[in-house]
Amino acid sequence: EVQLVESGGDLVQPGGSLRLSCAASGFAFSSVAMSWVRQAPGKGLEWVSTIDSGGRRTTYADSMKGRFTISRDNAKNTLYLQMNSLIPEDTAVYYCVYHTYRGQGTQVTVSS
């Protein structure tokens, strides 16, 4: 059974940082690309970033470039998203994604 469990979301002030984690199980994590998506209140899903299976190639949505960093630890079956210089528009539930699967999400709120 595929399981994706996100954590690390919190309330943070503008300009702050957070590191999200996603613990994966039930599939060959080290062999597949992984992604983060997010959903802001009242909006649809928005793609954030993708990393290849080996962690060598990463891509980002334009609004996240230079602020967010996706990474993975294949030995721990864990995906990460380092988020810096957070702005209120980053407020959303963040999900890690494998194929058609995503976890329950973790809430990130950016507010003063």
N, CA, C and O atoms as a DFTB+ gen file, in Angstrom:
448 C
 N C O
     1  1       0.836      -1.185       0.000
     2  2       0.000       0.000       0.000
     3  2       0.879       1.246       0.000
     4  3       1.770       1.394       0.836
     5  1       0.617       2.126      -0.938
     6  2       1.371       3.375      -1.014
     7  2       0.950       4.292       0.132
     8  3      -0.236       4.534       0.357
     9  1       1.953       4.793       0.848
    10  2       1.691       5.770       1.904
    11  2       2.648       6.935       1.757
    12  3       3.850       6.756       1.563
    13  1       2.091       8.134       1.854
    14  2       2.856       9.373       1.831
    15  2       2.398      10.206       3.019
    16  3       1.222      10.552       3.130
    17  1       3.331      10.522       3.903
    18  2       2.986      11.244       5.129
    19  2       3.814      12.518       5.205
    20  3       5.023      12.478       5.435
    21  1       3.149      13.637       5.009
    22  2       3.824      14.931       5.062
    23  2       3.864      15.462       6.493
    24  3       2.997      15.155       7.311
    25  1       4.882      16.259       6.774
    26  2       4.990      16.906       8.071
    27  2       5.840      18.159       7.924
    28  3       6.478      18.377       6.895
    29  1       5.838      18.978       8.969
    30  2       6.680      20.162       8.990
    31  2       5.962      21.472       8.775
    32  3       6.561      22.537       8.925
    33  1       4.693      21.416       8.427
    34  2       3.946      22.650       8.242
    35  2       3.762      23.380       9.556
    36  3       3.763      22.778      10.630
    37  1       3.603      24.704       9.448
    38  2       3.490      25.510      10.666
    39  2       3.025      26.911      10.294
    40  3       2.874      27.241       9.118
    41  1       2.803      27.722      11.312
    42  2       2.548      29.149      11.145
    43  2       3.898      29.861      11.212
    44  3       4.649      29.691      12.172
    45  1       4.198      30.655      10.194
    46  2       5.490      31.340      10.136
    47  2       5.276      32.768       9.655
    48  3       4.347      33.043       8.896
    49  1       6.128      33.661      10.096
    50  2       6.028      35.056       9.671
    51  2       6.597      35.237       8.268
    52  3       7.452      34.462       7.839
    53  1       6.131      36.246       7.558
    54  2       6.724      36.536       6.244
    55  2       8.239      36.688       6.350
    56  3       8.757      37.311       7.277
    57  1       8.927      36.107       5.382
    58  2      10.380      36.108       5.388
    59  2      10.988      34.923       6.097
    60  3      12.201      34.719       6.047
    61  1      10.156      34.141       6.754
    62  2      10.650      32.989       7.488
    63  2      10.894      31.775       6.610
    64  3      10.732      31.820       5.390
    65  1      11.285      30.696       7.260
    66  2      11.618      29.452       6.562
    67  2      10.934      28.264       7.219
    68  3      10.626      28.275       8.411
    69  1      10.710      27.255       6.416
    70  2      10.198      25.972       6.898
    71  2      10.809      24.866       6.066
    72  3      11.185      25.068       4.912
    73  1      10.902      23.699       6.666
    74  2      11.334      22.511       5.931
    75  2      10.256      21.450       6.066
    76  3       9.959      20.978       7.163
    77  1       9.681      21.089       4.941
    78  2       8.670      20.046       4.916
    79  2       9.324      18.705       4.627
    80  3      10.332      18.620       3.924
    81  1       8.728      17.660       5.186
    82  2       9.202      16.300       4.931
    83  2       8.033      15.443       4.465
    84  3       6.874      15.714       4.780
    85  1       8.364      14.413       3.714
    86  2       7.366      13.447       3.265
    87  2       7.970      12.061       3.384
    88  3       8.909      11.718       2.666
    89  1       7.433      11.277       4.285
    90  2       7.884       9.905       4.469
    91  2       7.080       9.001       3.548
    92  3       5.850       8.981       3.598
    93  1       7.787       8.253       2.705
    94  2       7.132       7.425       1.704
    95  2       7.331       5.948       2.003
    96  3       8.368       5.543       2.528
    97  1       6.337       5.154       1.667
    98  2       6.451       3.704       1.822
    99  2       5.477       3.023       0.863
   100  3       4.538       3.639       0.357
   101  1       5.729       1.730       0.629
   102  2       4.829       0.950      -0.203
   103  2       5.146       0.939      -1.687
   104  3       4.399       0.371      -2.482
   105  1       6.243       1.560      -2.058
   106  2       6.666       1.543      -3.466
   107  2       8.172       1.781      -3.514
   108  3       8.790       2.092      -2.496
   109  1       8.754       1.635      -4.693
   110  2      10.197       1.761      -4.869
   111  2      10.586       3.232      -4.942
   112  3      10.831       3.768      -6.022
   113  1      10.638       3.867      -3.801
   114  2      10.857       5.315      -3.714
   115  2      12.094       5.749      -4.492
   116  3      12.045       6.735      -5.227
   117  1      13.188       5.037      -4.344
   118  2      14.453       5.460      -4.946
   119  2      14.453       5.354      -6.472
   120  3      15.397       5.804      -7.122
   121  1      13.413       4.770      -7.041
   122  2      13.366       4.562      -8.496
   123  2      12.436       5.525      -9.223
   124  3      12.310       5.461     -10.445
   125  1      11.793       6.407      -8.490
   126  2      10.763       7.237      -9.118
   127  2      10.980       8.717      -8.819
   128  3      11.539       9.091      -7.788
   129  1      10.518       9.547      -9.757
   130  2      10.487      10.981      -9.504
   131  2       9.387      11.287      -8.497
   132  3       8.386      10.577      -8.398
   133  1       9.605      12.368      -7.755
   134  2       8.631      12.799      -6.754
   135  2       8.377      14.296      -6.927
   136  3       9.211      15.033      -7.454
   137  1       7.220      14.713      -6.475
   138  2       6.847      16.112      -6.624
   139  2       6.185      16.641      -5.355
   140  3       5.717      15.890      -4.500
   141  1       6.171      17.950      -5.279
   142  2       5.353      18.662      -4.296
   143  2       4.323      19.489      -5.077
   144  3       4.623      20.084      -6.111
   145  1       3.114      19.500      -4.546
   146  2       2.068      20.391      -5.042
   147  2       1.462      21.081      -3.836
   148  3       1.693      20.672      -2.698
   149  1       0.685      22.128      -4.083
   150  2       0.046      22.826      -2.974
   151  2      -1.345      23.279      -3.370
   152  3      -1.668      23.393      -4.553
   153  1      -2.151      23.533      -2.373
   154  2      -3.499      24.024      -2.606
   155  2      -3.795      25.144      -1.632
   156  3      -3.920      24.921      -0.428
   157  1      -3.904      26.344      -2.161
   158  2      -4.240      27.503      -1.347
   159  2      -5.742      27.521      -1.086
   160  3      -6.509      26.902      -1.825
   161  1      -6.164      28.225      -0.041
   162  2      -7.599      28.269       0.287
   163  2      -8.433      28.735      -0.899
   164  3      -8.173      29.789      -1.479
   165  1      -9.428      27.948      -1.250
   166  2     -10.340      28.317      -2.318
   167  2      -9.794      28.181      -3.719
   168  3     -10.434      28.614      -4.678
   169  1      -8.600      27.577      -3.859
   170  2      -7.982      27.437      -5.173
   171  2      -7.695      25.984      -5.498
   172  3      -7.802      25.116      -4.632
   173  1      -7.331      25.718      -6.741
   174  2      -7.010      24.373      -7.165
   175  2      -5.582      23.992      -6.832
   176  3      -4.828      24.795      -6.281
   177  1      -5.213      22.771      -7.166
   178  2      -3.860      22.296      -6.929
   179  2      -2.871      23.038      -7.830
   180  3      -3.143      23.293      -9.004
   181  1      -1.733      23.373      -7.257
   182  2      -0.670      24.072      -7.980
   183  2       0.615      23.271      -7.847
   184  3       1.038      22.942      -6.739
   185  1       1.227      22.963      -8.963
   186  2       2.510      22.258      -8.954
   187  2       3.584      23.183      -8.383
   188  3       3.648      24.368      -8.709
   189  1       4.432      22.602      -7.515
   190  2       5.499      23.370      -6.874
   191  2       6.871      22.981      -7.426
   192  3       7.638      23.833      -7.875
   193  1       7.168      21.661      -7.383
   194  2       8.516      21.237      -7.750
   195  2       8.532      19.739      -7.986
   196  3       7.688      19.002      -7.476
   197  1       9.519      19.297      -8.778
   198  2       9.722      17.877      -9.051
   199  2      11.205      17.562      -8.973
   200  3      12.044      18.383      -9.342
   201  1      11.520      16.373      -8.492
   202  2      12.903      15.899      -8.420
   203  2      12.969      14.512      -9.030
   204  3      12.062      13.701      -8.845
   205  1      14.046      14.239      -9.760
   206  2      14.156      12.920     -10.383
   207  2      14.545      11.879      -9.336
   208  3      14.790      12.204      -8.174
   209  1      14.595      10.635      -9.769
   210  2      14.788       9.550      -8.810
   211  2      16.119       9.642      -8.078
   212  3      16.209       9.286      -6.902
   213  1      17.143      10.112      -8.761
   214  2      18.469      10.192      -8.162
   215  2      18.754      11.497      -7.455
   216  3      19.802      11.651      -6.828
   217  1      17.840      12.429      -7.551
   218  2      18.026      13.719      -6.895
   219  2      18.911      14.680      -7.637
   220  3      19.321      15.703      -7.088
   221  1      19.220      14.363      -8.906
   222  2      20.157      15.213      -9.646
   223  2      19.466      16.323     -10.427
   224  3      20.048      17.383     -10.659
   225  1      18.235      16.078     -10.828
   226  2      17.518      17.067     -11.635
   227  2      16.297      17.543     -10.885
   228  3      15.496      16.742     -10.402
   229  1      16.161      18.842     -10.790
   230  2      15.027      19.449     -10.110
   231  2      14.406      20.524     -10.985
   232  3      15.096      21.182     -11.763
   233  1      13.123      20.693     -10.854
   234  2      12.412      21.756     -11.557
   235  2      11.455      22.427     -10.578
   236  3      10.978      21.813      -9.623
   237  1      11.187      23.714     -10.845
   238  2      10.366      24.509      -9.941
   239  2       9.392      25.377     -10.721
   240  3       9.667      25.784     -11.849
   241  1       8.259      25.650     -10.106
   242  2       7.369      26.671     -10.634
   243  2       8.084      28.022     -10.529
   244  3       8.884      28.245      -9.620
   245  1       7.791      28.892     -11.450
   246  2       8.514      30.166     -11.515
   247  2       8.458      30.936     -10.197
   248  3       9.456      31.532      -9.792
   249  1       7.323      30.932      -9.532
   250  2       7.185      31.736      -8.312
   251  2       7.967      31.161      -7.135
   252  3       8.128      31.837      -6.119
   253  1       8.453      29.936      -7.250
   254  2       9.207      29.287      -6.178
   255  2      10.708      29.263      -6.447
   256  3      11.492      28.989      -5.538
   257  1      11.114      29.545      -7.672
   258  2      12.539      29.479      -8.013
   259  2      13.344      30.435      -7.150
   260  3      12.980      31.598      -6.975
   261  1      14.442      29.925      -6.615
   262  2      15.305      30.738      -5.785
   263  2      14.891      30.812      -4.331
   264  3      15.660      31.272      -3.487
   265  1      13.680      30.365      -4.029
   266  2      13.204      30.387      -2.641
   267  2      13.022      28.977      -2.071
   268  3      13.269      28.741      -0.888
   269  1      12.593      28.058      -2.911
   270  2      12.330      26.685      -2.474
   271  2      13.403      25.745      -3.017
   272  3      13.934      25.952      -4.108
   273  1      13.712      24.711      -2.239
   274  2      14.657      23.680      -2.676
   275  2      14.086      22.311      -2.365
   276  3      13.797      21.990      -1.212
   277  1      13.928      21.511      -3.405
   278  2      13.452      20.139      -3.226
   279  2      14.666      19.223      -3.124
   280  3      15.672      19.432      -3.802
   281  1      14.563      18.219      -2.278
   282  2      15.647      17.245      -2.143
   283  2      15.057      15.931      -1.653
   284  3      13.878      15.851      -1.309
   285  1      15.882      14.921      -1.628
   286  2      15.425      13.605      -1.192
   287  2      16.566      12.840      -0.569
   288  3      17.738      13.069      -0.869
   289  1      16.193      11.922       0.308
   290  2      17.133      10.986       0.906
   291  2      16.596       9.592       0.604
   292  3      15.692       9.103       1.282
   293  1      17.155       8.968      -0.405
   294  2      16.632       7.663      -0.814
   295  2      16.891       6.582       0.219
   296  3      16.160       5.593       0.271
   297  1      17.902       6.749       1.029
   298  2      18.165       5.773       2.095
   299  2      17.085       5.816       3.167
   300  3      16.826       4.823       3.847
   301  1      16.457       6.982       3.308
   302  2      15.398       7.144       4.310
   303  2      14.005       7.171       3.705
   304  3      13.019       7.337       4.423
   305  1      13.916       7.008       2.386
   306  2      12.615       7.084       1.708
   307  2      11.873       8.370       2.070
   308  3      10.678       8.352       2.366
   309  1      12.591       9.464       2.042
   310  2      12.015      10.735       2.474
   311  2      12.287      11.833       1.448
   312  3      13.390      11.960       0.914
   313  1      11.262      12.604       1.197
   314  2      11.315      13.763       0.312
   315  2      11.242      15.021       1.170
   316  3      10.563      15.050       2.196
   317  1      11.951      16.058       0.735
   318  2      11.984      17.305       1.502
   319  2      11.635      18.499       0.610
   320  3      11.773      18.457      -0.613
   321  1      11.180      19.561       1.270
   322  2      11.020      20.845       0.601
   323  2      11.468      21.931       1.572
   324  3      10.795      22.203       2.566
   325  1      12.597      22.541       1.280
   326  2      13.091      23.665       2.065
   327  2      12.489      24.931       1.480
   328  3      12.659      25.218       0.295
   329  1      11.792      25.679       2.308
   330  2      11.121      26.889       1.842
   331  2      11.684      28.093       2.588
   332  3      11.586      28.171       3.813
   333  1      12.266      29.016       1.858
   334  2      12.842      30.231       2.431
   335  2      12.099      31.455       1.895
   336  3      11.356      31.375       0.917
   337  1      12.321      32.577       2.559
   338  2      11.710      33.852       2.132
   339  2      10.216      33.690       1.874
   340  3       9.698      34.111       0.840
   341  1       9.552      33.086       2.813
   342  2       8.119      32.804       2.636
   343  2       7.302      34.092       2.604
   344  3       7.602      35.064       3.298
   345  1       6.278      34.066       1.790
   346  2       5.357      35.196       1.638
   347  2       3.940      34.718       1.910
   348  3       3.679      33.517       1.842
   349  1       3.022      35.622       2.215
   350  2       1.647      35.187       2.518
   351  2       1.013      34.348       1.405
   352  3       0.178      33.484       1.672
   353  1       1.408      34.604       0.175
   354  2       0.862      33.839      -0.956
   355  2       1.301      32.374      -0.963
   356  3       0.770      31.570      -1.728
   357  1       2.262      32.031      -0.116
   358  2       2.679      30.636       0.009
   359  2       1.774      29.856       0.951
   360  3       1.927      28.643       1.092
   361  1       0.841      30.532       1.592
   362  2      -0.093      29.850       2.486
   363  2      -0.906      28.825       1.706
   364  3      -1.588      29.163       0.738
   365  1      -0.824      27.569       2.139
   366  2      -1.492      26.488       1.420
   367  2      -1.290      25.186       2.182
   368  3      -0.499      25.110       3.123
   369  1      -2.015      24.178       1.758
   370  2      -1.720      22.813       2.188
   371  2      -0.759      22.229       1.154
   372  3      -1.027      22.268      -0.046
   373  1       0.348      21.695       1.627
   374  2       1.382      21.155       0.753
   375  2       1.320      19.631       0.768
   376  3       1.234      19.004       1.824
   377  1       1.366      19.057      -0.424
   378  2       1.272      17.612      -0.585
   379  2       2.488      17.096      -1.346
   380  3       2.972      17.745      -2.274
   381  1       2.976      15.927      -0.948
   382  2       3.952      15.246      -1.807
   383  2       3.174      14.278      -2.699
   384  3       2.128      13.752      -2.319
   385  1       3.711      14.067      -3.872
   386  2       2.992      13.328      -4.909
   387  2       3.890      12.283      -5.541
   388  3       5.036      12.555      -5.899
   389  1       3.347      11.088      -5.671
   390  2       3.957      10.008      -6.448
   391  2       2.885       9.469      -7.386
   392  3       1.850       8.966      -6.946
   393  1       3.144       9.579      -8.657
   394  2       2.176       9.098      -9.660
   395  2       0.819       9.748      -9.381
   396  3       0.711      10.972      -9.452
   397  1      -0.202       8.980      -9.070
   398  2      -1.514       9.558      -8.782
   399  2      -1.796       9.631      -7.281
   400  3      -2.908       9.952      -6.863
   401  1      -0.780       9.331      -6.482
   402  2      -0.961       9.304      -5.039
   403  2      -0.448      10.602      -4.399
   404  3       0.547      11.179      -4.837
   405  1      -1.146      11.036      -3.363
   406  2      -0.640      12.114      -2.532
   407  2      -1.060      11.876      -1.094
   408  3      -2.018      11.153      -0.819
   409  1      -0.329      12.495      -0.184
   410  2      -0.624      12.285       1.221
   411  2      -1.770      13.154       1.705
   412  3      -2.544      13.695       0.915
   413  1      -1.860      13.274       3.024
   414  2      -2.935      14.051       3.631
   415  2      -2.611      15.538       3.649
   416  3      -3.485      16.375       3.878
   417  1      -1.350      15.853       3.405
   418  2      -0.940      17.252       3.339
   419  2      -0.499      17.814       4.677
   420  3      -0.810      17.268       5.735
   421  1       0.233      18.918       4.608
   422  2       0.658      19.636       5.800
   423  2       0.403      21.126       5.572
   424  3       0.724      21.664       4.512
   425  1      -0.172      21.781       6.571
   426  2      -0.605      23.170       6.430
   427  2       0.554      24.127       6.672
   428  3       1.235      24.057       7.695
   429  1       0.761      25.008       5.726
   430  2       1.723      26.093       5.869
   431  2       0.939      27.406       5.857
   432  3       0.190      27.689       4.922
   433  1       1.121      28.189       6.894
   434  2       0.466      29.487       6.984
   435  2       1.527      30.560       7.183
   436  3       2.314      30.511       8.128
   437  1       1.533      31.519       6.283
   438  2       2.505      32.617       6.356
   439  2       1.731      33.889       6.698
   440  3       0.957      34.404       5.891
   441  1       1.957      34.371       7.896
   442  2       1.198      35.532       8.367
   443  2       1.931      36.205       9.519
   444  3       2.614      35.556      10.311
   445  1       1.771      37.511       9.590
   446  2       2.360      38.245      10.707
   447  2       1.336      38.392      11.832
   448  3       1.638      38.983      12.869
